[in-house]
Amino acid sequence: MIHNFGNPGDGFAPDAQPWDLCIVGAGAAGLALAAQFLDTPWRVLVLESGLSDPDAFGNELNVLDSVGMRHDGWRDGRVRSFGGTTRAWGGQRRPTYECNCQHGNHALTQIEPPSATSG
């Protein structure tokens, strides 16, 4: 289900429910991680700062003052909406090097869902 927290009349109260996992960001990574918990007993909450479609309000959340070296990625490389930056670019192809495939050279770890007997 998708709930807009700006619409309190829909009866959804996320703070009144217990959650096993909170994922911040409904971009490619956040949604892929959330999908791993479908059909499990885990109660997963995905938070997204934007709406279902990009809008001016969400874009204003990206405004910042950059100190030091120029960096335009805050403006050109971010989309505050469901799907995140996947809405703004088609991806890129990068070569895979042997060192990328070595054991332990990754950031993801296996997360096991709770067993039926755990509290």
C-alpha positions as protocol buffer text, in pm:
chain_id: "A"
residue {
  index: 1
  type: MET
  ca { x: 0 y: 0 z: 0 }
}
residue {
  index: 2
  type: ILE
  ca { x: 108 y: 356 z: -60 }
}
residue {
  index: 3
  type: HIS
  ca { x: 1 y: 619 z: 193 }
}
residue {
  index: 4
  type: ASN
  ca { x: 56 y: 991 z: 163 }
}
residue {
  index: 5
  type: PHE
  ca { x: 140 y: 1127 z: 509 }
}
residue {
  index: 6
  type: GLY
  ca { x: 15 y: 1465 z: 389 }
}
residue {
  index: 7
  type: ASN
  ca { x: -335 y: 1313 z: 383 }
}
residue {
  index: 8
  type: PRO
  ca { x: -420 y: 1239 z: 748 }
}
residue {
  index: 9
  type: GLY
  ca { x: -775 y: 1140 z: 655 }
}
residue {
  index: 10
  type: ASP
  ca { x: -674 y: 802 z: 513 }
}
residue {
  index: 11
  type: GLY
  ca { x: -654 y: 649 z: 863 }
}
residue {
  index: 12
  type: PHE
  ca { x: -296 y: 524 z: 828 }
}
residue {
  index: 13
  type: ALA
  ca { x: -92 y: 579 z: 1146 }
}
residue {
  index: 14
  type: PRO
  ca { x: 263 y: 444 z: 1096 }
}
residue {
  index: 15
  type: ASP
  ca { x: 368 y: 533 z: 1450 }
}
residue {
  index: 16
  type: ALA
  ca { x: 83 y: 323 z: 1593 }
}
residue {
  index: 17
  type: GLN
  ca { x: 212 y: 1 z: 1440 }
}
residue {
  index: 18
  type: PRO
  ca { x: 523 y: -207 z: 1510 }
}
residue {
  index: 19
  type: TRP
  ca { x: 769 y: -227 z: 1218 }
}
residue {
  index: 20
  type: ASP
  ca { x: 1049 y: -481 z: 1181 }
}
residue {
  index: 21
  type: LEU
  ca { x: 1239 y: -275 z: 925 }
}
residue {
  index: 22
  type: CYS
  ca { x: 1231 y: 86 z: 804 }
}
residue {
  index: 23
  type: ILE
  ca { x: 1385 y: 159 z: 463 }
}
residue {
  index: 24
  type: VAL
  ca { x: 1454 y: 523 z: 384 }
}
residue {
  index: 25
  type: GLY
  ca { x: 1407 y: 598 z: 15 }
}
residue {
  index: 26
  type: ALA
  ca { x: 1178 y: 445 z: -248 }
}
residue {
  index: 27
  type: GLY
  ca { x: 1444 y: 448 z: -518 }
}
residue {
  index: 28
  type: ALA
  ca { x: 1590 y: 146 z: -692 }
}
residue {
  index: 29
  type: ALA
  ca { x: 1787 y: 24 z: -389 }
}
residue {
  index: 30
  type: GLY
  ca { x: 1513 y: 83 z: -133 }
}
residue {
  index: 31
  type: LEU
  ca { x: 1244 y: -85 z: -342 }
}
residue {
  index: 32
  type: ALA
  ca { x: 1472 y: -379 z: -429 }
}
residue {
  index: 33
  type: LEU
  ca { x: 1547 y: -430 z: -61 }
}
residue {
  index: 34
  type: ALA
  ca { x: 1179 y: -404 z: 33 }
}
residue {
  index: 35
  type: ALA
  ca { x: 1091 y: -662 z: -233 }
}
residue {
  index: 36
  type: GLN
  ca { x: 1314 y: -914 z: -56 }
}
residue {
  index: 37
  type: PHE
  ca { x: 1068 y: -911 z: 234 }
}
residue {
  index: 38
  type: LEU
  ca { x: 752 y: -979 z: 34 }
}
residue {
  index: 39
  type: ASP
  ca { x: 584 y: -1299 z: 149 }
}
residue {
  index: 40
  type: THR
  ca { x: 776 y: -1295 z: 479 }
}
residue {
  index: 41
  type: PRO
  ca { x: 643 y: -1217 z: 826 }
}
residue {
  index: 42
  type: TRP
  ca { x: 848 y: -894 z: 838 }
}
residue {
  index: 43
  type: ARG
  ca { x: 651 y: -569 z: 858 }
}
residue {
  index: 44
  type: VAL
  ca { x: 843 y: -324 z: 638 }
}
residue {
  index: 45
  type: LEU
  ca { x: 792 y: 51 z: 614 }
}
residue {
  index: 46
  type: VAL
  ca { x: 945 y: 235 z: 316 }
}
residue {
  index: 47
  type: LEU
  ca { x: 972 y: 611 z: 363 }
}
residue {
  index: 48
  type: GLU
  ca { x: 1001 y: 844 z: 61 }
}
residue {
  index: 49
  type: SER
  ca { x: 1035 y: 1222 z: 90 }
}
residue {
  index: 50
  type: GLY
  ca { x: 865 y: 1285 z: -244 }
}
residue {
  index: 51
  type: LEU
  ca { x: 528 y: 1197 z: -389 }
}
residue {
  index: 52
  type: SER
  ca { x: 440 y: 939 z: -653 }
}
residue {
  index: 53
  type: ASP
  ca { x: 542 y: 1189 z: -922 }
}
residue {
  index: 54
  type: PRO
  ca { x: 814 y: 1458 z: -910 }
}
residue {
  index: 55
  type: ASP
  ca { x: 687 y: 1799 z: -804 }
}
residue {
  index: 56
  type: ALA
  ca { x: 821 y: 2144 z: -712 }
}
residue {
  index: 57
  type: PHE
  ca { x: 784 y: 2084 z: -336 }
}
residue {
  index: 58
  type: GLY
  ca { x: 995 y: 1767 z: -347 }
}
residue {
  index: 59
  type: ASN
  ca { x: 1257 y: 1938 z: -564 }
}
residue {
  index: 60
  type: GLU
  ca { x: 1285 y: 2219 z: -309 }
}
residue {
  index: 61
  type: LEU
  ca { x: 1403 y: 1962 z: -53 }
}
residue {
  index: 62
  type: ASN
  ca { x: 1722 y: 1929 z: -261 }
}
residue {
  index: 63
  type: VAL
  ca { x: 1821 y: 2297 z: -236 }
}
residue {
  index: 64
  type: LEU
  ca { x: 2145 y: 2352 z: -49 }
}
residue {
  index: 65
  type: ASP
  ca { x: 2450 y: 2575 z: -27 }
}
residue {
  index: 66
  type: SER
  ca { x: 2759 y: 2399 z: -154 }
}
residue {
  index: 67
  type: VAL
  ca { x: 3079 y: 2513 z: 18 }
}
residue {
  index: 68
  type: GLY
  ca { x: 3410 y: 2446 z: -152 }
}
residue {
  index: 69
  type: MET
  ca { x: 3427 y: 2262 z: -482 }
}
residue {
  index: 70
  type: ARG
  ca { x: 3131 y: 2301 z: -715 }
}
residue {
  index: 71
  type: HIS
  ca { x: 2888 y: 2009 z: -709 }
}
residue {
  index: 72
  type: ASP
  ca { x: 2574 y: 2013 z: -923 }
}
residue {
  index: 73
  type: GLY
  ca { x: 2465 y: 1659 z: -838 }
}
residue {
  index: 74
  type: TRP
  ca { x: 2233 y: 1785 z: -566 }
}
residue {
  index: 75
  type: ARG
  ca { x: 2021 y: 1947 z: -836 }
}
residue {
  index: 76
  type: ASP
  ca { x: 2075 y: 1746 z: -1153 }
}
residue {
  index: 77
  type: GLY
  ca { x: 2116 y: 1399 z: -1010 }
}
residue {
  index: 78
  type: ARG
  ca { x: 1833 y: 1366 z: -758 }
}
residue {
  index: 79
  type: VAL
  ca { x: 1461 y: 1306 z: -792 }
}
residue {
  index: 80
  type: ARG
  ca { x: 1240 y: 1317 z: -483 }
}
residue {
  index: 81
  type: SER
  ca { x: 957 y: 1081 z: -579 }
}
residue {
  index: 82
  type: PHE
  ca { x: 863 y: 715 z: -596 }
}
residue {
  index: 83
  type: GLY
  ca { x: 1137 y: 547 z: -799 }
}
residue {
  index: 84
  type: GLY
  ca { x: 1403 y: 803 z: -705 }
}
residue {
  index: 85
  type: THR
  ca { x: 1673 y: 885 z: -955 }
}
residue {
  index: 86
  type: THR
  ca { x: 1574 y: 594 z: -1178 }
}
residue {
  index: 87
  type: ARG
  ca { x: 1315 y: 838 z: -1313 }
}
residue {
  index: 88
  type: ALA
  ca { x: 1591 y: 1074 z: -1430 }
}
residue {
  index: 89
  type: TRP
  ca { x: 1845 y: 852 z: -1602 }
}
residue {
  index: 90
  type: GLY
  ca { x: 1863 y: 530 z: -1797 }
}
residue {
  index: 91
  type: GLY
  ca { x: 2169 y: 400 z: -1617 }
}
residue {
  index: 92
  type: GLN
  ca { x: 2522 y: 348 z: -1734 }
}
residue {
  index: 93
  type: ARG
  ca { x: 2733 y: 53 z: -1834 }
}
residue {
  index: 94
  type: ARG
  ca { x: 3051 y: 5 z: -1636 }
}
residue {
  index: 95
  type: PRO
  ca { x: 3307 y: -269 z: -1687 }
}
residue {
  index: 96
  type: THR
  ca { x: 3324 y: -545 z: -1426 }
}
residue {
  index: 97
  type: TYR
  ca { x: 3672 y: -613 z: -1295 }
}
residue {
  index: 98
  type: GLU
  ca { x: 3785 y: -935 z: -1134 }
}
residue {
  index: 99
  type: CYS
  ca { x: 3839 y: -755 z: -803 }
}
residue {
  index: 100
  type: ASN
  ca { x: 3464 y: -671 z: -801 }
}
residue {
  index: 101
  type: CYS
  ca { x: 3384 y: -1042 z: -784 }
}
residue {
  index: 102
  type: GLN
  ca { x: 3616 y: -1146 z: -504 }
}
residue {
  index: 103
  type: HIS
  ca { x: 3460 y: -1285 z: -188 }
}
residue {
  index: 104
  type: GLY
  ca { x: 3390 y: -1018 z: 72 }
}
residue {
  index: 105
  type: ASN
  ca { x: 3418 y: -726 z: -170 }
}
residue {
  index: 106
  type: HIS
  ca { x: 3057 y: -616 z: -130 }
}
residue {
  index: 107
  type: ALA
  ca { x: 2847 y: -404 z: 100 }
}
residue {
  index: 108
  type: LEU
  ca { x: 2532 y: -617 z: 121 }
}
residue {
  index: 109
  type: THR
  ca { x: 2478 y: -884 z: 381 }
}
residue {
  index: 110
  type: GLN
  ca { x: 2206 y: -1145 z: 412 }
}
residue {
  index: 111
  type: ILE
  ca { x: 1917 y: -1044 z: 637 }
}
residue {
  index: 112
  type: GLU
  ca { x: 1717 y: -1335 z: 766 }
}
residue {
  index: 113
  type: PRO
  ca { x: 1345 y: -1286 z: 833 }
}
residue {
  index: 114
  type: PRO
  ca { x: 1234 y: -1370 z: 1187 }
}
residue {
  index: 115
  type: SER
  ca { x: 1124 y: -1726 z: 1248 }
}
residue {
  index: 116
  type: ALA
  ca { x: 764 y: -1799 z: 1335 }
}
residue {
  index: 117
  type: THR
  ca { x: 871 y: -1865 z: 1694 }
}
residue {
  index: 118
  type: SER
  ca { x: 1059 y: -1537 z: 1747 }
}
residue {
  index: 119
  type: GLY
  ca { x: 887 y: -1255 z: 1930 }
}
